[in-house]
Amino acid sequence: MPQVKANGLSFEYESFGRAADPTILLIMGFSAQMTMWPVNLCQGLADKGYRVVRFDNRDVGKSEKLERLGLFNPAEAFAKVAAGQAFPAPYVLNDMANDAAGILSALDIGDAHIVGASMGGMIAQLVAVNHPARTRSVTSIMSTTGRPGLPPAKPEAMAVLMTPPANDERETRIAAAMRAWRVIGSVGPLAADDAELRSVAENEVDRVPYYPQGIARQLVGILASQPRHEMLKSVKAPALVIHGEADPLVPIEGGRDTAASIPGARLVTVPYMGHDFSQKLVPTYIREIGNFVDDVERRRKAA
């Protein structure tokens, strides 16, 4: 896959569809590679007449690793947050929003439908806040505003997310990834089976070596970022919020608060959906995102 220089860093990216079509920029979440956006989701949106671009965030996947910024301890950052104390951070979510806007510039894309999941949803929100001219619309999936007092993640979800693999062996990493997705993923009729979980885990593990330093820096960057609920009142772009009713990592109240904070935002809640992109959810994502951006495009043409 190609790389592009943006915001002073190198980013791995992939593009689906025709360059002349309106762009959908996909921003993935904490510690996750761009390949967590299912190929059939990307292709499904491209088939609806869009150029779909996904990329690895800084410090993850095949994008640039910021080793020069040093090592950071998320446990210390959590303790500082709980005590209301300031702490050093390698970067914050605003910097990652600048990455996304920079990627659009580097690819000669004027504006795009900005779609983010989890941490990527936080970044997408900040693209809409800080780069309104780049934001044709914004979609925030399984994300939150960070408003103080919102319900936290369930303890078992946070525990599995924060527990590293016991070692760097391939099978150990695959088992750890499968365990994590079982805990935070969708349930009932939307749950992924073991074969799907293993396929996803193998794809992620085999793509790049384990890099815990980058994961730590991303997490500290999230913790050091300001809540967005007040900022989001300034967003003028059309907005869609998608959230799972069974999400144990970012409870649905986070999605509701995101929709309530953005003027005119539409909220879609999905029964049985957790914090994942199971194959059984792909048709829902294609339908909801596709119909939303289609509507935005129709309104633009009619204006």
Phi, psi and omega in degrees: 000153183282165174239157179221147177266128180207138178054032178080007183232165177257134183233134171279134180216167176217143183236137176242146176088188185269138181298334183281346182279158175303145187263139167248118178261121182260126181243118185275170188267189186306125175065003186261142177279162181300336181290354173288343168284112184303140180301320182290337172290312179300314181291324179298319177289324177297322180294341178274001175105032181232150167273123183250124181241126173240153183209158173278128174298163173304145175072013179216157177061228183255009175279173187297137176263131187265057182299331182296342180278349174093186182264145180228147184250105181299326180299319177295321179295318177301318180296319179294318178300313181299327181271359181070028183253151177285156179207155180287147179223147180291326179190171179233177184296331175301322178295322180287330173294323175295325175302310183299314178296323179294324177296318176301315179299314183296329179269007179060040177253119184293308177212169186205162167280114186267120183235124180227149180241131176060239174305324177298329174294321176298317179295317178300319177302318183284333171298316179297323180287311190268340183228061184299328180291340178271351192252102176284323172201169178224135175235123180249119184246133176045044185232192187202166176273344186078013180300130176303139178097349175292150181302138180279174174298152173295144184305320182291329178290315179295322181297315183289330179288327186267354182268115181285162174302150182296332176202181184270005181296146185304309184295326178295315179294320179296314180298320180295318179295317179297319179299318180296315182291330175296322183286316187262352187282180180293162186236172175056230185291348180257000184289143174281144176274175185298323181296318178293316179301317180294319179299314179297314181297316179299318180300316181290315184293320184282346184283317181214157175293160177295133184224078185294335180297318179292321177300317180296317180296319177300316183295317178297324177298321176296312183297330182276353184275149182283151172301153188248358189299322179286319179301322187292344177297340182274353185291127178257343183290150172302142187225141175234137176238125178243130182213144179276139179285347180245025183284115181271346184268313173239095183305156188301337177301330177296319177292318179298321180291324176299312181295322180290335184275338182259120181304126176077007183294147176259133179251128174240119175252143188238116177301144177072351181283131175257227184245068185199182178232056180298154181301329179290344178269343185305314178301326178294315179297316180298317181295309186290313179291315182299313180296322181295310182290328174302315181295319178298317180295320179298318181294322178297317182291329181280340184289000000 
